[in-house]
């Protein structure tokens, strides 16, 4: 068996990653702001450290390893998807798709299940637009007004929205985390979607039930009319349908940009020139994430050259007992990475290559490893008070992120649901004989 090989590696090969964590976390603790250290600068410094260390390896070879890592086909493909997703998201936003989608949800919100309704709408919006931050920015002011009218604790109202936002951040075809998880594990989005929804749907249903009972008896009748246009909701429905059909994701996004732009031209929200500017603005908005992906790919290349990944594989693998242990190992690695970086997308890009090695070693299906990466990263992201989602929600609502964290029950249930599936949902799979060991 491949798992019996003694791959010791070199712990010092992980030094560049330790430098990154010290820079990022150290600056955050010192300043009290975990966004004070630019992530791209931290990765550049870490890469320089990696290139300068280990004098036994020629400088030229180390630079080539960095460039090969940055230019890995999966990194480039992921970056292209990021850019196209950004273009589509901004076109849809500028033509009023987000406003119409939010108002459509609010117009059908039952008055007797207000907070649970907010959670459901948050799930729908985030699944449609693929961004937890966009969902939080759109719905938090509504949660604030709801709390003022009903007397329901503001933390509960905002927590429901953050939970719904994390649902779509984990599941949406347009989400950065979905793109990163599927591309690092080399699996199709539709397959990851099917594997993912089995884990998170029970958690979402239970969250809705709990919120309904917690706020039972509260009812508000409002005369406000929420205006929406069904035609402007179609781009989100279209991109979800196309993605689930199995069409190449790049083709899906190109068609979606054209479709959303066409609707915008039809409704008069765009002229040909403003449409092109909207696409450009969306692409530019994703450039930073693309650059970070390149830097992480290069850094992983250096760490691999210095035997750091070999050490991690040995360290984690020596503590793994079978397939279930391997899945727990992936969950542990991505959870720690997200706690350290405070960004679930970056955490997935960092841990993805190692998770893929572990998955291949222990016969874990690609869609399964992608689902574990995405689910645990999003769950932890919804729990940490210094994560962008809770900070943004707290800032908009005027309360501490810790106050929201207490009532943001969905990420905790998602985490528990994922653990339950690992421990009790793989018995059938664990009866298989993995003939692939030793062939890599």
Secondary structure as GFF3:
##gff-version 3
##sequence-region A 1 440
A	DSSP	three_ten_helix	2	4	.	.	.	ID=ss1
A	DSSP	three_ten_helix	11	14	.	.	.	ID=ss2
A	DSSP	alpha_helix	15	31	.	.	.	ID=ss3
A	DSSP	alpha_helix	39	52	.	.	.	ID=ss4
A	DSSP	alpha_helix	59	70	.	.	.	ID=ss5
A	DSSP	alpha_helix	73	94	.	.	.	ID=ss6
A	DSSP	alpha_helix	97	107	.	.	.	ID=ss7
A	DSSP	three_ten_helix	111	113	.	.	.	ID=ss8
A	DSSP	alpha_helix	114	129	.	.	.	ID=ss9
A	DSSP	alpha_helix	132	150	.	.	.	ID=ss10
A	DSSP	alpha_helix	154	171	.	.	.	ID=ss11
A	DSSP	alpha_helix	176	185	.	.	.	ID=ss12
A	DSSP	alpha_helix	189	214	.	.	.	ID=ss13
A	DSSP	three_ten_helix	230	232	.	.	.	ID=ss14
A	DSSP	alpha_helix	234	244	.	.	.	ID=ss15
A	DSSP	alpha_helix	249	267	.	.	.	ID=ss16
A	DSSP	alpha_helix	272	285	.	.	.	ID=ss17
A	DSSP	alpha_helix	287	305	.	.	.	ID=ss18
A	DSSP	alpha_helix	308	317	.	.	.	ID=ss19
A	DSSP	alpha_helix	322	341	.	.	.	ID=ss20
A	DSSP	alpha_helix	344	361	.	.	.	ID=ss21
A	DSSP	alpha_helix	366	381	.	.	.	ID=ss22
A	DSSP	alpha_helix	388	397	.	.	.	ID=ss23
A	DSSP	alpha_helix	401	407	.	.	.	ID=ss24
A	DSSP	alpha_helix	409	424	.	.	.	ID=ss25
A	DSSP	three_ten_helix	429	431	.	.	.	ID=ss26
###
